[in-house]
């Protein structure tokens, strides 16, 4: 069960739910591709003893890539951004939880930053500025303009 379903107040409506973009897995996927390339290189190795050492390196790189993928998957699964008609809820963490909430009527502005790649893949950084405090920048968020629009309308 999602965290926000436990903290909704009576009559509070959810306007948008945001998640981290799949691109957070980029480095892990690159490492896995490098491991595959190293493994393929060992097939065409010029020396007889060379393939075993290269395969060990490929397995090591693959294990690091898989651990990175597991870490980012847990981070992605444990992060929730929810916009309701009354507040913005940001939660991260599965075992240890960190939550930040800001009432919509206390929000002064919402900024979205997107690089060219981020625009093409539809993710970005959302910065919420409120009276007296800001929510930490929400980085690599899927559909950031939809989240911003829900905050502004809410």
Phi and psi in radians as a Rosetta constraint file:
Dihedral C 1 N 2 CA 2 C 2 CIRCULARHARMONIC -1.192 0.35
Dihedral N 2 CA 2 C 2 N 3 CIRCULARHARMONIC 2.567 0.35
Dihedral C 2 N 3 CA 3 C 3 CIRCULARHARMONIC -1.024 0.35
Dihedral N 3 CA 3 C 3 N 4 CIRCULARHARMONIC -0.780 0.35
Dihedral C 3 N 4 CA 4 C 4 CIRCULARHARMONIC -1.096 0.35
Dihedral N 4 CA 4 C 4 N 5 CIRCULARHARMONIC -0.476 0.35
Dihedral C 4 N 5 CA 5 C 5 CIRCULARHARMONIC -1.181 0.35
Dihedral N 5 CA 5 C 5 N 6 CIRCULARHARMONIC -0.392 0.35
Dihedral C 5 N 6 CA 6 C 6 CIRCULARHARMONIC -1.449 0.35
Dihedral N 6 CA 6 C 6 N 7 CIRCULARHARMONIC -0.381 0.35
Dihedral C 6 N 7 CA 7 C 7 CIRCULARHARMONIC -1.936 0.35
Dihedral N 7 CA 7 C 7 N 8 CIRCULARHARMONIC 0.031 0.35
Dihedral C 7 N 8 CA 8 C 8 CIRCULARHARMONIC -1.152 0.35
Dihedral N 8 CA 8 C 8 N 9 CIRCULARHARMONIC 2.419 0.35
Dihedral C 8 N 9 CA 9 C 9 CIRCULARHARMONIC -1.513 0.35
Dihedral N 9 CA 9 C 9 N 10 CIRCULARHARMONIC 2.772 0.35
Dihedral C 9 N 10 CA 10 C 10 CIRCULARHARMONIC -1.003 0.35
Dihedral N 10 CA 10 C 10 N 11 CIRCULARHARMONIC 2.267 0.35
Dihedral C 10 N 11 CA 11 C 11 CIRCULARHARMONIC 1.460 0.35
Dihedral N 11 CA 11 C 11 N 12 CIRCULARHARMONIC -0.065 0.35
Dihedral C 11 N 12 CA 12 C 12 CIRCULARHARMONIC -1.377 0.35
Dihedral N 12 CA 12 C 12 N 13 CIRCULARHARMONIC 2.279 0.35
Dihedral C 12 N 13 CA 13 C 13 CIRCULARHARMONIC -1.848 0.35
Dihedral N 13 CA 13 C 13 N 14 CIRCULARHARMONIC 2.402 0.35
Dihedral C 13 N 14 CA 14 C 14 CIRCULARHARMONIC -1.451 0.35
Dihedral N 14 CA 14 C 14 N 15 CIRCULARHARMONIC 2.171 0.35
Dihedral C 14 N 15 CA 15 C 15 CIRCULARHARMONIC -1.680 0.35
Dihedral N 15 CA 15 C 15 N 16 CIRCULARHARMONIC -0.615 0.35
Dihedral C 15 N 16 CA 16 C 16 CIRCULARHARMONIC -2.753 0.35
Dihedral N 16 CA 16 C 16 N 17 CIRCULARHARMONIC 2.567 0.35
Dihedral C 16 N 17 CA 17 C 17 CIRCULARHARMONIC -2.164 0.35
Dihedral N 17 CA 17 C 17 N 18 CIRCULARHARMONIC 2.201 0.35
Dihedral C 17 N 18 CA 18 C 18 CIRCULARHARMONIC -1.972 0.35
Dihedral N 18 CA 18 C 18 N 19 CIRCULARHARMONIC 2.712 0.35
Dihedral C 18 N 19 CA 19 C 19 CIRCULARHARMONIC -2.387 0.35
Dihedral N 19 CA 19 C 19 N 20 CIRCULARHARMONIC 2.883 0.35
Dihedral C 19 N 20 CA 20 C 20 CIRCULARHARMONIC -1.243 0.35
Dihedral N 20 CA 20 C 20 N 21 CIRCULARHARMONIC 2.528 0.35
Dihedral C 20 N 21 CA 21 C 21 CIRCULARHARMONIC -1.304 0.35
Dihedral N 21 CA 21 C 21 N 22 CIRCULARHARMONIC 2.640 0.35
Dihedral C 21 N 22 CA 22 C 22 CIRCULARHARMONIC -1.072 0.35
Dihedral N 22 CA 22 C 22 N 23 CIRCULARHARMONIC -0.307 0.35
Dihedral C 22 N 23 CA 23 C 23 CIRCULARHARMONIC -1.154 0.35
Dihedral N 23 CA 23 C 23 N 24 CIRCULARHARMONIC -0.186 0.35
Dihedral C 23 N 24 CA 24 C 24 CIRCULARHARMONIC -1.128 0.35
Dihedral N 24 CA 24 C 24 N 25 CIRCULARHARMONIC -0.282 0.35
Dihedral C 24 N 25 CA 25 C 25 CIRCULARHARMONIC -1.488 0.35
Dihedral N 25 CA 25 C 25 N 26 CIRCULARHARMONIC 0.027 0.35
Dihedral C 25 N 26 CA 26 C 26 CIRCULARHARMONIC -0.910 0.35
Dihedral N 26 CA 26 C 26 N 27 CIRCULARHARMONIC -0.909 0.35
Dihedral C 26 N 27 CA 27 C 27 CIRCULARHARMONIC -1.115 0.35
Dihedral N 27 CA 27 C 27 N 28 CIRCULARHARMONIC -0.692 0.35
Dihedral C 27 N 28 CA 28 C 28 CIRCULARHARMONIC -1.129 0.35
Dihedral N 28 CA 28 C 28 N 29 CIRCULARHARMONIC -0.737 0.35
Dihedral C 28 N 29 CA 29 C 29 CIRCULARHARMONIC -1.148 0.35
Dihedral N 29 CA 29 C 29 N 30 CIRCULARHARMONIC -0.653 0.35
Dihedral C 29 N 30 CA 30 C 30 CIRCULARHARMONIC -1.107 0.35
Dihedral N 30 CA 30 C 30 N 31 CIRCULARHARMONIC -0.728 0.35
Dihedral C 30 N 31 CA 31 C 31 CIRCULARHARMONIC -1.117 0.35
Dihedral N 31 CA 31 C 31 N 32 CIRCULARHARMONIC -0.687 0.35
Dihedral C 31 N 32 CA 32 C 32 CIRCULARHARMONIC -1.140 0.35
Dihedral N 32 CA 32 C 32 N 33 CIRCULARHARMONIC -0.642 0.35
Dihedral C 32 N 33 CA 33 C 33 CIRCULARHARMONIC -1.185 0.35
Dihedral N 33 CA 33 C 33 N 34 CIRCULARHARMONIC -0.669 0.35
Dihedral C 33 N 34 CA 34 C 34 CIRCULARHARMONIC -1.090 0.35
Dihedral N 34 CA 34 C 34 N 35 CIRCULARHARMONIC -0.740 0.35
Dihedral C 34 N 35 CA 35 C 35 CIRCULARHARMONIC -1.060 0.35
Dihedral N 35 CA 35 C 35 N 36 CIRCULARHARMONIC -0.720 0.35
Dihedral C 35 N 36 CA 36 C 36 CIRCULARHARMONIC -1.118 0.35
Dihedral N 36 CA 36 C 36 N 37 CIRCULARHARMONIC -0.737 0.35
Dihedral C 36 N 37 CA 37 C 37 CIRCULARHARMONIC -1.119 0.35
Dihedral N 37 CA 37 C 37 N 38 CIRCULARHARMONIC -0.704 0.35
Dihedral C 37 N 38 CA 38 C 38 CIRCULARHARMONIC -1.111 0.35
Dihedral N 38 CA 38 C 38 N 39 CIRCULARHARMONIC -0.726 0.35
Dihedral C 38 N 39 CA 39 C 39 CIRCULARHARMONIC -1.102 0.35
Dihedral N 39 CA 39 C 39 N 40 CIRCULARHARMONIC -0.741 0.35
Dihedral C 39 N 40 CA 40 C 40 CIRCULARHARMONIC -1.132 0.35
Dihedral N 40 CA 40 C 40 N 41 CIRCULARHARMONIC -0.625 0.35
Dihedral C 40 N 41 CA 41 C 41 CIRCULARHARMONIC -1.126 0.35
Dihedral N 41 CA 41 C 41 N 42 CIRCULARHARMONIC -0.578 0.35
Dihedral C 41 N 42 CA 42 C 42 CIRCULARHARMONIC -1.197 0.35
Dihedral N 42 CA 42 C 42 N 43 CIRCULARHARMONIC -0.402 0.35
Dihedral C 42 N 43 CA 43 C 43 CIRCULARHARMONIC -1.198 0.35
Dihedral N 43 CA 43 C 43 N 44 CIRCULARHARMONIC -0.639 0.35
Dihedral C 43 N 44 CA 44 C 44 CIRCULARHARMONIC -1.777 0.35
Dihedral N 44 CA 44 C 44 N 45 CIRCULARHARMONIC 0.483 0.35
Dihedral C 44 N 45 CA 45 C 45 CIRCULARHARMONIC -1.164 0.35
Dihedral N 45 CA 45 C 45 N 46 CIRCULARHARMONIC 2.402 0.35
Dihedral C 45 N 46 CA 46 C 46 CIRCULARHARMONIC -1.359 0.35
Dihedral N 46 CA 46 C 46 N 47 CIRCULARHARMONIC -0.385 0.35
Dihedral C 46 N 47 CA 47 C 47 CIRCULARHARMONIC -1.998 0.35
Dihedral N 47 CA 47 C 47 N 48 CIRCULARHARMONIC 2.549 0.35
Dihedral C 47 N 48 CA 48 C 48 CIRCULARHARMONIC -1.103 0.35
Dihedral N 48 CA 48 C 48 N 49 CIRCULARHARMONIC -0.686 0.35
Dihedral C 48 N 49 CA 49 C 49 CIRCULARHARMONIC -1.453 0.35
Dihedral N 49 CA 49 C 49 N 50 CIRCULARHARMONIC -0.221 0.35
Dihedral C 49 N 50 CA 50 C 50 CIRCULARHARMONIC -1.199 0.35
Dihedral N 50 CA 50 C 50 N 51 CIRCULARHARMONIC -0.703 0.35
Dihedral C 50 N 51 CA 51 C 51 CIRCULARHARMONIC -1.044 0.35
Dihedral N 51 CA 51 C 51 N 52 CIRCULARHARMONIC -0.649 0.35
Dihedral C 51 N 52 CA 52 C 52 CIRCULARHARMONIC -1.109 0.35
Dihedral N 52 CA 52 C 52 N 53 CIRCULARHARMONIC -0.819 0.35
Dihedral C 52 N 53 CA 53 C 53 CIRCULARHARMONIC -1.111 0.35
Dihedral N 53 CA 53 C 53 N 54 CIRCULARHARMONIC -0.694 0.35
Dihedral C 53 N 54 CA 54 C 54 CIRCULARHARMONIC -1.177 0.35
Dihedral N 54 CA 54 C 54 N 55 CIRCULARHARMONIC -0.663 0.35
Dihedral C 54 N 55 CA 55 C 55 CIRCULARHARMONIC -1.160 0.35
Dihedral N 55 CA 55 C 55 N 56 CIRCULARHARMONIC -0.628 0.35
Dihedral C 55 N 56 CA 56 C 56 CIRCULARHARMONIC -1.115 0.35
Dihedral N 56 CA 56 C 56 N 57 CIRCULARHARMONIC -0.736 0.35
Dihedral C 56 N 57 CA 57 C 57 CIRCULARHARMONIC -1.097 0.35
Dihedral N 57 CA 57 C 57 N 58 CIRCULARHARMONIC -0.747 0.35
Dihedral C 57 N 58 CA 58 C 58 CIRCULARHARMONIC -1.071 0.35
Dihedral N 58 CA 58 C 58 N 59 CIRCULARHARMONIC -0.728 0.35
Dihedral C 58 N 59 CA 59 C 59 CIRCULARHARMONIC -1.142 0.35
Dihedral N 59 CA 59 C 59 N 60 CIRCULARHARMONIC -0.719 0.35
Dihedral C 59 N 60 CA 60 C 60 CIRCULARHARMONIC -1.074 0.35
Dihedral N 60 CA 60 C 60 N 61 CIRCULARHARMONIC -0.786 0.35
Dihedral C 60 N 61 CA 61 C 61 CIRCULARHARMONIC -1.129 0.35
Dihedral N 61 CA 61 C 61 N 62 CIRCULARHARMONIC -0.684 0.35
Dihedral C 61 N 62 CA 62 C 62 CIRCULARHARMONIC -1.130 0.35
Dihedral N 62 CA 62 C 62 N 63 CIRCULARHARMONIC -0.699 0.35
Dihedral C 62 N 63 CA 63 C 63 CIRCULARHARMONIC -1.113 0.35
Dihedral N 63 CA 63 C 63 N 64 CIRCULARHARMONIC -0.746 0.35
Dihedral C 63 N 64 CA 64 C 64 CIRCULARHARMONIC -1.082 0.35
Dihedral N 64 CA 64 C 64 N 65 CIRCULARHARMONIC -0.757 0.35
Dihedral C 64 N 65 CA 65 C 65 CIRCULARHARMONIC -1.075 0.35
Dihedral N 65 CA 65 C 65 N 66 CIRCULARHARMONIC -0.736 0.35
Dihedral C 65 N 66 CA 66 C 66 CIRCULARHARMONIC -1.159 0.35
Dihedral N 66 CA 66 C 66 N 67 CIRCULARHARMONIC -0.677 0.35
Dihedral C 66 N 67 CA 67 C 67 CIRCULARHARMONIC -1.132 0.35
Dihedral N 67 CA 67 C 67 N 68 CIRCULARHARMONIC -0.708 0.35
Dihedral C 67 N 68 CA 68 C 68 CIRCULARHARMONIC -1.104 0.35
Dihedral N 68 CA 68 C 68 N 69 CIRCULARHARMONIC -0.724 0.35
Dihedral C 68 N 69 CA 69 C 69 CIRCULARHARMONIC -1.115 0.35
Dihedral N 69 CA 69 C 69 N 70 CIRCULARHARMONIC -0.721 0.35
Dihedral C 69 N 70 CA 70 C 70 CIRCULARHARMONIC -1.085 0.35
Dihedral N 70 CA 70 C 70 N 71 CIRCULARHARMONIC -0.764 0.35
Dihedral C 70 N 71 CA 71 C 71 CIRCULARHARMONIC -1.077 0.35
Dihedral N 71 CA 71 C 71 N 72 CIRCULARHARMONIC -0.817 0.35
Dihedral C 71 N 72 CA 72 C 72 CIRCULARHARMONIC -1.224 0.35
Dihedral N 72 CA 72 C 72 N 73 CIRCULARHARMONIC -0.536 0.35
Dihedral C 72 N 73 CA 73 C 73 CIRCULARHARMONIC -1.145 0.35
Dihedral N 73 CA 73 C 73 N 74 CIRCULARHARMONIC -0.732 0.35
Dihedral C 73 N 74 CA 74 C 74 CIRCULARHARMONIC -1.131 0.35
Dihedral N 74 CA 74 C 74 N 75 CIRCULARHARMONIC -0.728 0.35
Dihedral C 74 N 75 CA 75 C 75 CIRCULARHARMONIC -1.097 0.35
Dihedral N 75 CA 75 C 75 N 76 CIRCULARHARMONIC -0.735 0.35
Dihedral C 75 N 76 CA 76 C 76 CIRCULARHARMONIC -1.155 0.35
Dihedral N 76 CA 76 C 76 N 77 CIRCULARHARMONIC -0.746 0.35
Dihedral C 76 N 77 CA 77 C 77 CIRCULARHARMONIC -1.173 0.35
Dihedral N 77 CA 77 C 77 N 78 CIRCULARHARMONIC -0.579 0.35
Dihedral C 77 N 78 CA 78 C 78 CIRCULARHARMONIC -1.557 0.35
Dihedral N 78 CA 78 C 78 N 79 CIRCULARHARMONIC 0.093 0.35
Dihedral C 78 N 79 CA 79 C 79 CIRCULARHARMONIC -1.923 0.35
Dihedral N 79 CA 79 C 79 N 80 CIRCULARHARMONIC 2.245 0.35
Dihedral C 79 N 80 CA 80 C 80 CIRCULARHARMONIC -2.275 0.35
Dihedral N 80 CA 80 C 80 N 81 CIRCULARHARMONIC 2.380 0.35
Dihedral C 80 N 81 CA 81 C 81 CIRCULARHARMONIC -2.188 0.35
Dihedral N 81 CA 81 C 81 N 82 CIRCULARHARMONIC 2.065 0.35
Dihedral C 81 N 82 CA 82 C 82 CIRCULARHARMONIC -2.231 0.35
Dihedral N 82 CA 82 C 82 N 83 CIRCULARHARMONIC 2.310 0.35
Dihedral C 82 N 83 CA 83 C 83 CIRCULARHARMONIC -1.959 0.35
Dihedral N 83 CA 83 C 83 N 84 CIRCULARHARMONIC 2.146 0.35
Dihedral C 83 N 84 CA 84 C 84 CIRCULARHARMONIC -1.970 0.35
Dihedral N 84 CA 84 C 84 N 85 CIRCULARHARMONIC 3.136 0.35
Dihedral C 84 N 85 CA 85 C 85 CIRCULARHARMONIC -1.269 0.35
Dihedral N 85 CA 85 C 85 N 86 CIRCULARHARMONIC -0.131 0.35
Dihedral C 85 N 86 CA 86 C 86 CIRCULARHARMONIC -2.046 0.35
Dihedral N 86 CA 86 C 86 N 87 CIRCULARHARMONIC -0.502 0.35
Dihedral C 86 N 87 CA 87 C 87 CIRCULARHARMONIC -2.741 0.35
Dihedral N 87 CA 87 C 87 N 88 CIRCULARHARMONIC 2.945 0.35
Dihedral C 87 N 88 CA 88 C 88 CIRCULARHARMONIC -1.947 0.35
Dihedral N 88 CA 88 C 88 N 89 CIRCULARHARMONIC 2.247 0.35
Dihedral C 88 N 89 CA 89 C 89 CIRCULARHARMONIC -2.030 0.35
Dihedral N 89 CA 89 C 89 N 90 CIRCULARHARMONIC 2.205 0.35
Dihedral C 89 N 90 CA 90 C 90 CIRCULARHARMONIC -2.151 0.35
Dihedral N 90 CA 90 C 90 N 91 CIRCULARHARMONIC 2.115 0.35
Dihedral C 90 N 91 CA 91 C 91 CIRCULARHARMONIC -2.253 0.35
Dihedral N 91 CA 91 C 91 N 92 CIRCULARHARMONIC 2.386 0.35
Dihedral C 91 N 92 CA 92 C 92 CIRCULARHARMONIC -2.395 0.35
Dihedral N 92 CA 92 C 92 N 93 CIRCULARHARMONIC 2.613 0.35
Dihedral C 92 N 93 CA 93 C 93 CIRCULARHARMONIC 1.847 0.35
Dihedral N 93 CA 93 C 93 N 94 CIRCULARHARMONIC 2.607 0.35
Dihedral C 93 N 94 CA 94 C 94 CIRCULARHARMONIC -1.931 0.35
Dihedral N 94 CA 94 C 94 N 95 CIRCULARHARMONIC -1.018 0.35
Dihedral C 94 N 95 CA 95 C 95 CIRCULARHARMONIC -1.396 0.35
Dihedral N 95 CA 95 C 95 N 96 CIRCULARHARMONIC -0.948 0.35
Dihedral C 95 N 96 CA 96 C 96 CIRCULARHARMONIC -1.677 0.35
Dihedral N 96 CA 96 C 96 N 97 CIRCULARHARMONIC 2.390 0.35
Dihedral C 96 N 97 CA 97 C 97 CIRCULARHARMONIC -2.049 0.35
Dihedral N 97 CA 97 C 97 N 98 CIRCULARHARMONIC 2.390 0.35
Dihedral C 97 N 98 CA 98 C 98 CIRCULARHARMONIC -2.173 0.35
Dihedral N 98 CA 98 C 98 N 99 CIRCULARHARMONIC 2.115 0.35
Dihedral C 98 N 99 CA 99 C 99 CIRCULARHARMONIC -2.186 0.35
Dihedral N 99 CA 99 C 99 N 100 CIRCULARHARMONIC 2.557 0.35
Dihedral C 99 N 100 CA 100 C 100 CIRCULARHARMONIC -2.348 0.35
Dihedral N 100 CA 100 C 100 N 101 CIRCULARHARMONIC 2.317 0.35
Dihedral C 100 N 101 CA 101 C 101 CIRCULARHARMONIC -2.241 0.35
Dihedral N 101 CA 101 C 101 N 102 CIRCULARHARMONIC 2.514 0.35
Dihedral C 101 N 102 CA 102 C 102 CIRCULARHARMONIC -2.435 0.35
Dihedral N 102 CA 102 C 102 N 103 CIRCULARHARMONIC 2.284 0.35
Dihedral C 102 N 103 CA 103 C 103 CIRCULARHARMONIC -1.161 0.35
Dihedral N 103 CA 103 C 103 N 104 CIRCULARHARMONIC 2.456 0.35
Dihedral C 103 N 104 CA 104 C 104 CIRCULARHARMONIC -1.073 0.35
Dihedral N 104 CA 104 C 104 N 105 CIRCULARHARMONIC -0.618 0.35
Dihedral C 104 N 105 CA 105 C 105 CIRCULARHARMONIC -1.261 0.35
Dihedral N 105 CA 105 C 105 N 106 CIRCULARHARMONIC -0.152 0.35
Dihedral C 105 N 106 CA 106 C 106 CIRCULARHARMONIC -1.704 0.35
Dihedral N 106 CA 106 C 106 N 107 CIRCULARHARMONIC -0.033 0.35
Dihedral C 106 N 107 CA 107 C 107 CIRCULARHARMONIC -1.507 0.35
Dihedral N 107 CA 107 C 107 N 108 CIRCULARHARMONIC 2.199 0.35
Dihedral C 107 N 108 CA 108 C 108 CIRCULARHARMONIC -1.594 0.35
Dihedral N 108 CA 108 C 108 N 109 CIRCULARHARMONIC -0.755 0.35
Dihedral C 108 N 109 CA 109 C 109 CIRCULARHARMONIC -2.692 0.35
Dihedral N 109 CA 109 C 109 N 110 CIRCULARHARMONIC 2.762 0.35
Dihedral C 109 N 110 CA 110 C 110 CIRCULARHARMONIC -2.276 0.35
Dihedral N 110 CA 110 C 110 N 111 CIRCULARHARMONIC 2.110 0.35
Dihedral C 110 N 111 CA 111 C 111 CIRCULARHARMONIC -1.900 0.35
Dihedral N 111 CA 111 C 111 N 112 CIRCULARHARMONIC 2.514 0.35
Dihedral C 111 N 112 CA 112 C 112 CIRCULARHARMONIC -2.170 0.35
Dihedral N 112 CA 112 C 112 N 113 CIRCULARHARMONIC 2.234 0.35
Dihedral C 112 N 113 CA 113 C 113 CIRCULARHARMONIC -1.973 0.35
Dihedral N 113 CA 113 C 113 N 114 CIRCULARHARMONIC 2.298 0.35
Dihedral C 113 N 114 CA 114 C 114 CIRCULARHARMONIC -2.476 0.35
Dihedral N 114 CA 114 C 114 N 115 CIRCULARHARMONIC 2.261 0.35
Dihedral C 114 N 115 CA 115 C 115 CIRCULARHARMONIC -1.389 0.35
Dihedral N 115 CA 115 C 115 N 116 CIRCULARHARMONIC 3.096 0.35
Dihedral C 115 N 116 CA 116 C 116 CIRCULARHARMONIC -1.047 0.35
Dihedral N 116 CA 116 C 116 N 117 CIRCULARHARMONIC -0.794 0.35
Dihedral C 116 N 117 CA 117 C 117 CIRCULARHARMONIC -1.087 0.35
Dihedral N 117 CA 117 C 117 N 118 CIRCULARHARMONIC -0.743 0.35
Dihedral C 117 N 118 CA 118 C 118 CIRCULARHARMONIC -1.101 0.35
Dihedral N 118 CA 118 C 118 N 119 CIRCULARHARMONIC -0.656 0.35
Dihedral C 118 N 119 CA 119 C 119 CIRCULARHARMONIC -1.152 0.35
Dihedral N 119 CA 119 C 119 N 120 CIRCULARHARMONIC -0.727 0.35
Dihedral C 119 N 120 CA 120 C 120 CIRCULARHARMONIC -1.154 0.35
Dihedral N 120 CA 120 C 120 N 121 CIRCULARHARMONIC -0.647 0.35
Dihedral C 120 N 121 CA 121 C 121 CIRCULARHARMONIC -1.663 0.35
Dihedral N 121 CA 121 C 121 N 122 CIRCULARHARMONIC 0.002 0.35
Dihedral C 121 N 122 CA 122 C 122 CIRCULARHARMONIC 1.057 0.35
Dihedral N 122 CA 122 C 122 N 123 CIRCULARHARMONIC 0.996 0.35
Dihedral C 122 N 123 CA 123 C 123 CIRCULARHARMONIC -2.481 0.35
Dihedral N 123 CA 123 C 123 N 124 CIRCULARHARMONIC 2.929 0.35
Dihedral C 123 N 124 CA 124 C 124 CIRCULARHARMONIC -3.110 0.35
Dihedral N 124 CA 124 C 124 N 125 CIRCULARHARMONIC -3.068 0.35
Dihedral C 124 N 125 CA 125 C 125 CIRCULARHARMONIC -1.850 0.35
Dihedral N 125 CA 125 C 125 N 126 CIRCULARHARMONIC 2.268 0.35
Dihedral C 125 N 126 CA 126 C 126 CIRCULARHARMONIC -1.916 0.35
Dihedral N 126 CA 126 C 126 N 127 CIRCULARHARMONIC 2.261 0.35
Dihedral C 126 N 127 CA 127 C 127 CIRCULARHARMONIC -2.072 0.35
Dihedral N 127 CA 127 C 127 N 128 CIRCULARHARMONIC 2.091 0.35
Dihedral C 127 N 128 CA 128 C 128 CIRCULARHARMONIC -1.846 0.35
Dihedral N 128 CA 128 C 128 N 129 CIRCULARHARMONIC 2.085 0.35
Dihedral C 128 N 129 CA 129 C 129 CIRCULARHARMONIC -1.859 0.35
Dihedral N 129 CA 129 C 129 N 130 CIRCULARHARMONIC 2.182 0.35
Dihedral C 129 N 130 CA 130 C 130 CIRCULARHARMONIC -2.103 0.35
Dihedral N 130 CA 130 C 130 N 131 CIRCULARHARMONIC 3.042 0.35
Dihedral C 130 N 131 CA 131 C 131 CIRCULARHARMONIC -1.250 0.35
Dihedral N 131 CA 131 C 131 N 132 CIRCULARHARMONIC 1.976 0.35
Dihedral C 131 N 132 CA 132 C 132 CIRCULARHARMONIC 1.543 0.35
Dihedral N 132 CA 132 C 132 N 133 CIRCULARHARMONIC -0.359 0.35
Dihedral C 132 N 133 CA 133 C 133 CIRCULARHARMONIC -2.728 0.35
Dihedral N 133 CA 133 C 133 N 134 CIRCULARHARMONIC 2.774 0.35
Dihedral C 133 N 134 CA 134 C 134 CIRCULARHARMONIC -2.157 0.35
Dihedral N 134 CA 134 C 134 N 135 CIRCULARHARMONIC 2.655 0.35
Dihedral C 134 N 135 CA 135 C 135 CIRCULARHARMONIC -1.465 0.35
Dihedral N 135 CA 135 C 135 N 136 CIRCULARHARMONIC 2.456 0.35
Dihedral C 135 N 136 CA 136 C 136 CIRCULARHARMONIC -0.939 0.35
Dihedral N 136 CA 136 C 136 N 137 CIRCULARHARMONIC 2.603 0.35
Dihedral C 136 N 137 CA 137 C 137 CIRCULARHARMONIC -0.986 0.35
Dihedral N 137 CA 137 C 137 N 138 CIRCULARHARMONIC 2.285 0.35
Dihedral C 137 N 138 CA 138 C 138 CIRCULARHARMONIC -1.644 0.35
Dihedral N 138 CA 138 C 138 N 139 CIRCULARHARMONIC 1.841 0.35
Dihedral C 138 N 139 CA 139 C 139 CIRCULARHARMONIC -1.698 0.35
Dihedral N 139 CA 139 C 139 N 140 CIRCULARHARMONIC 2.582 0.35
Dihedral C 139 N 140 CA 140 C 140 CIRCULARHARMONIC 0.974 0.35
Dihedral N 140 CA 140 C 140 N 141 CIRCULARHARMONIC 0.860 0.35
Dihedral C 140 N 141 CA 141 C 141 CIRCULARHARMONIC -1.628 0.35
Dihedral N 141 CA 141 C 141 N 142 CIRCULARHARMONIC 2.318 0.35
Dihedral C 141 N 142 CA 142 C 142 CIRCULARHARMONIC -1.152 0.35
Dihedral N 142 CA 142 C 142 N 143 CIRCULARHARMONIC 2.525 0.35
Dihedral C 142 N 143 CA 143 C 143 CIRCULARHARMONIC 0.809 0.35
Dihedral N 143 CA 143 C 143 N 144 CIRCULARHARMONIC 1.035 0.35
Dihedral C 143 N 144 CA 144 C 144 CIRCULARHARMONIC -1.137 0.35
Dihedral N 144 CA 144 C 144 N 145 CIRCULARHARMONIC -0.551 0.35
Dihedral C 144 N 145 CA 145 C 145 CIRCULARHARMONIC -1.204 0.35
Dihedral N 145 CA 145 C 145 N 146 CIRCULARHARMONIC -0.605 0.35
Dihedral C 145 N 146 CA 146 C 146 CIRCULARHARMONIC -1.164 0.35
Dihedral N 146 CA 146 C 146 N 147 CIRCULARHARMONIC -0.668 0.35
Dihedral C 146 N 147 CA 147 C 147 CIRCULARHARMONIC -1.164 0.35
Dihedral N 147 CA 147 C 147 N 148 CIRCULARHARMONIC -0.790 0.35
Dihedral C 147 N 148 CA 148 C 148 CIRCULARHARMONIC -1.042 0.35
Dihedral N 148 CA 148 C 148 N 149 CIRCULARHARMONIC -0.791 0.35
Dihedral C 148 N 149 CA 149 C 149 CIRCULARHARMONIC -1.078 0.35
Dihedral N 149 CA 149 C 149 N 150 CIRCULARHARMONIC -0.688 0.35
Dihedral C 149 N 150 CA 150 C 150 CIRCULARHARMONIC -1.140 0.35
Dihedral N 150 CA 150 C 150 N 151 CIRCULARHARMONIC -0.658 0.35
Dihedral C 150 N 151 CA 151 C 151 CIRCULARHARMONIC -1.170 0.35
Dihedral N 151 CA 151 C 151 N 152 CIRCULARHARMONIC -0.797 0.35
Dihedral C 151 N 152 CA 152 C 152 CIRCULARHARMONIC -1.136 0.35
Dihedral N 152 CA 152 C 152 N 153 CIRCULARHARMONIC -0.687 0.35
Dihedral C 152 N 153 CA 153 C 153 CIRCULARHARMONIC -1.257 0.35
Dihedral N 153 CA 153 C 153 N 154 CIRCULARHARMONIC -0.662 0.35
